[in-house]
Amino acid sequence: MTAAPLWYHRLGHAAAAPLRWILSWWAVVFFGAMLLALALSPSSYRDARTRAALARHTWLDTAPILLGFSMLAALLTVVLTKIVVVTARSYGLSQYALEMVIRVLVLELIPLTAALFVALRCTIPNGAALGEMRRTRQFDALRRRGIDPLAGEVLPRLLAGIFSTVTLAALSCVVTAVVAYLAVYGLTPAGLPAYTRMFGHVFNPSVSLIFAIKTLFFSLAVAVIPMASGANEDIASPSSREGAALQGLVRMFAVLLLLESVSLVGNYY
């Protein structure tokens, strides 16, 4: 008599798990769409407090990590270029070595690494901070003062995360292209015609479009999902600040993996 209710409760909990998973993802999508609509609305930037918060978060989420990530991209480029070039020469395929480096680094690794770097450094901590503000009723205090928490606290962090990801990816791709040329040809301009021809062959219009769309969606994923997990009480876990960060991390990794898989299919199939 006592085992049946427990068995029934466990079965009901397991059966409801897919529904809760679907509802949680729908809440993330809806919350993200609401934030993006708010970001595209000119009225969101009329408040001086919102503009000041946007400038502050953009600076704090981009400037401190820009130099370090560029140096990391340059070091990764030198190491990978040397490995690929030496290996290709041993097999008589040196003419394809630099093209493979550009495809692997610029097209795939650098945008993904930039998105993960910004997420771990900026957007996930910002999402956890928003979750803490929500749990301590600071959002309610802002509403009583006539301030919209979404426009005043969430939107600046969201836009700063998008800007930081795109900036890091764009600058690091330029650094990677320059360092890869120097690692193969040195300081001589003799290799510029062959290098630019190879670069144009890699970045044809379809690949360039896929690269731009992938970078944009990477930036949206690492910005929207942690903010939604932290600020939306229908998504975030009420237990702890670390719980909100973990939820955002898991969802974000899943979306990044899906986007990277789709881009690979678009580029090579």
N, C-alpha and C positions, 0 to 999 in steps of 0.2 A: 504493500500500500504506500510505503514511503518512497520506493524507488521509482514508481511510475511518474509522479510529478517532476522529479529531477531529470529523468530521461526525456520527458516531454519538453521541459524547459531548455535543455541542451539542444534538442532537435530544432526547436523554434529559433534559438539563437543562431544556429548554423544556417538555417534556411533564410534568415533575415540578413545575413552577412553580405551577400551579393547586392541586395537592395540598398543597404547602407553604403556600400562602396560606390554604387551608381549615383546615389543622392549626394554623396560627398564630392564626387567629381563634377556633378552638375552645379553644385554650389560654388565650386572653384571657378568654373567657366562663367557662371552668371556674375559672380563678384568681379572677375577680371574684365568682363564686358562692361560692367558698370563703371569701373575705374578708367577704362580706355575711353568711354564716352565722356567721362568727366575731364580726362586729359585733353580731349579734342574740343572742349567747350571754352570759348574765350572768357566767359564769365568766371571761370575757375581761377583766373589770374588777376582779377581786379583787386583782390585783397592784398595789401602790402605785406601782411604777415605770411601769406602763402608764397609770395615771390621771394621773400627773404629766406624762408625755409627751403625753398627749391634751390636757391643759389648755394645755401650752406651745405645741404646734403649732396648736391652735385660736386662741389669742391671736395668734400670729405670722402666721398665714395670713389673719386677718380684720381685726384692729384697725388695722394700718398702712395698709391700702388702703381702709378704709371711707369716710373723709372724702373722699379724692381721687376715688374712683369716684362718690360722691354728687354732688360738684361737677361732675364730667364729665357725669353724667346731667342735672343741672339746666341746664348750658350747652347741651347738645344739645337739650333740650326747648325752651328759649327760641328758639334759632335755627330749629329745624324748625317750631315753632308759628308764628312770625312769617312764615316763607316760605309755609306752607300757608294761613294766614288771608288774607294779602295776595293770593295767587293765587286763592283761592276767591272772594274779593270781586270780583275782576276778571271772573269768569265768572258771578257771581250765585249762587254756591253756598255762601255763608258759613255757612248753617245746618248744613252737613255737615263744616265744616273741623275743628272741635274733636273730633268723633267720629273722623275719620280720624287725627288726631294720636294719640288714645288707642289706637286699634287698631294703628297702626304702631309706636308707641313702647312702650307698656305690654305689649301682647300679644306683639310679635315682637322688637323690637330690644333692649330692656332685658334680658330673660332671656338671650338669645344673647350679648350683649356682656358681661354679668356672668360667664357661663360661660367665655368666651374670656379675659377679664381674669384670672380666678382661675387658669385653666390656665397662661397665660404667666407669671404672677407667682408662683404657688405650686406647683401640682401637677406640672407638667413638671419644674421644678428638683428637687422632692422625688423624683420618679421617677428622675431621673438620679443623685441622691445615693444612692438605694437600689441602683441598678446599680453604682455605684462600690464600695459596701459589699460587694456580692455578689462582685465581681471581686477585691477585696482580702481575701477570706475572712473578713470580719468577722462574717458570719452564722454561719460555723462556730465562731468564737470565742464567740459568744453561746450557741450550743447546748451547747458544752462547759461553760459556766457555768450551764446549766440554764434558760436564757431562750429562749423561742420567738421567733424573729425576726419572724414574722408578727404576733404579738400585741404585741411590744415596740416594733417599728420601723415596720412597714407599716400596721397598723391605725390608730394615732393619726394618721398622715398622711392616710389615706383618709377618716376621719371629719372631720378638719379641713377637707379640701377640699370635702366635701359641705356642711358647715355654712357655710363661707365663701360658697359659690355661692348657697345658698338665702337667706342673710342679705343679701348684696349685691343680689340680684334683688328681694327683698321690700321692702327699704328704698328702693331706687332707684325702684321702681314708685310708692311713696308720694310720694317727692320729685317724680317726674315729674307725677303727678296734681295736686299742689299748685301746682307751677310753671306748668303748662299753664293752670290756672284763673286764676292771677295775671297771666299774660301776655295773656289775653283780656279778663278782667273787671276786673282791678286789685284793689284792696283792699276793694272794696265787696262786701257779702254779697248783693247783688240777684240775682246770677247763680246762686246756690246751688241753687234749685229746678230750674232747667233743666239745670244741670250734673249734679246727682245723678240726675235722670231719664235723661239721656243715658248716664251711667256705668252705671246699672242696666240700660239697654237693651243696652249693649255686653257687660257681664259677666252674661249670663244663665247659668243653671245649667250648661248643656253647655259653654259657652266657659270658664267658671270651672274646671270639672273638667279640661278639656283643658289649660288654662294651668297648673294645679297639677301635673298629671302630667308635662307637658313640662318644667317647671322641675326637678322631682325627677329625671327621667331625664337632663337636662342635667348636674345635679350628680353623678349616678352616672357619667356618661360621662367628665367631666373629672377625676374622682377615681380611678376604677378603672383606666382604660386606661393612663395614665402609670405608675401603681404596678405594674401587671402587666408592662408593657414593661421596667421597670427591675429589679424584684425577681425575676422568674421567669426562670430560665436557659433554659427551653424556648422563651421568647418573645424575650428581649432579645438584641441583637447583642453578641457578645463583644468587638467591636473597640474601641469607645471609649465614653466617657460621652456625647459628642455624638450617637453613633449611637442610643443608647437614647432620648434626648430626641427625635430626629427620628422614630423609629418611633412613639413615643407621640403625637407631634403629627399625623402623617399619619392614624393610625387614629382619633384623636379627632375630627379635622375630618370624616372620612367619616361617623362616627356622628352628630355634631351636624347635618350636612347632611341625613341621613336622618330624624332626629327632627323637624327643622324642616319638612321636606317633608310628613311625616305630619300634623303639627299644622296646617299650612295646609289640607290636604285636609279634616281634621276640622272646621275652623272655617268654611270657605267653600264646601264642596261637599256 
